[in-house]
Amino acid sequence: MMKKRLFIVNLVMFALTVSMFSLSAAALTGDEILLQLDQQDQFLSEGSMISTLQFNTAYSDGTTSANQFASLSKNGDDNAEYSLIYFVEPIDVAGTIFLSVKTSLEESAHMWLFLPALGGVKELVADQQEQSFAGSAFSYQDIGSRDFQGEYNAETVGEEQVEVDGKSYDCYILNLTAREDSNAEYASGKMWVEKENFIMLKSEDYNNDGKLERTTVILKLGEFEGNVVADKMISTDTIGGSSTTITFLTRTRPGEDIPNSVFDADDLAAFDPGAYGL
């Protein structure tokens, strides 16, 4: 009888030990969660992709603007990240091109802007990359290549449910602090990352004075190639008072890989949108 009791006690202790080990193994640090977030983004953008997007911006004075863009992106075999944004509407800015290229050897991306009216290309320096993209609540840096894990240290500070389009999702809550050697746009932030698919559902960005400068909230989720993606989001400039809603209209894979020459800053004037159905 004593042996049977000892066996049961040992079995329970073993089960508790396995359970505690599993919980410990499943726990992720803030930096690991950011890495998962970046890897998920990279997985979705692997290879070539063509997207169309709608930007609707409401300004503090009550005026509004609407822009439509086409995006060509590619993660090349050389581990470089390429992104070309072609301005479709309104007509007065149609043909403008924003280009972002980040090589595997560089910490930050190089960015250029082609203005058809001037017929020239200018490279955007660091300060210019932080300026508003097309008058929206997003910066050029937001639209170009971002590397959260490389830009921020993260600490997991809790868990919370976030509702998106009537459905609740379990999320990690992260506090972010810009790394000293990074080119992070904001000094600190807070982020809610969905636990199953590692997609950001909500974020807050704070400036050097510790003031909340921007919030971003996912409004609608969708699916692309079996992966959960953000189909609609809103970003609000809490200081300036403007807000921009981004809606992804289409996502497609081209029949053939987009050649690297398309992302050549010296050849943007020759870009043919018709070759990609734009």
Sequence and secondary structure as in RCSB ss.txt:
>XXXX:A:sequence
MMKKRLFIVNLVMFALTVSMFSLSAAALTGDEILLQLDQQDQFLSEGSMISTLQFNTAYSDGTTSANQFASLSKN
GDDNAEYSLIYFVEPIDVAGTIFLSVKTSLEESAHMWLFLPALGGVKELVADQQEQSFAGSAFSYQDIGSRDFQG
EYNAETVGEEQVEVDGKSYDCYILNLTAREDSNAEYASGKMWVEKENFIMLKSEDYNNDGKLERTTVILKLGEFE
GNVVADKMISTDTIGGSSTTITFLTRTRPGEDIPNSVFDADDLAAFDPGAYGL
>XXXX:A:secstr
 HHHHHHHHHHHHHHHHHHHHHHHHH   HHHHHHHHHHHHHHHTSEEEEEEEEEEEE TTS EEEEEEEEEEEE
 TTS EEEEEEEEESGGGTT EEEEEE TT SS EEEEEETTTTEEEEE HHHHTSBSTTSSSBHHHHS   HHH
HEEEEEEEEEEEEETTEEEEEEEEEEEE TTS  SSSEEEEEEETTT  EEEEEEE TTS EEEEEEEEEEEEET
TEEEEEEEEEEETTT  EEEEEEEEEE  SS   GGGG GGGGGG  GGGGT 
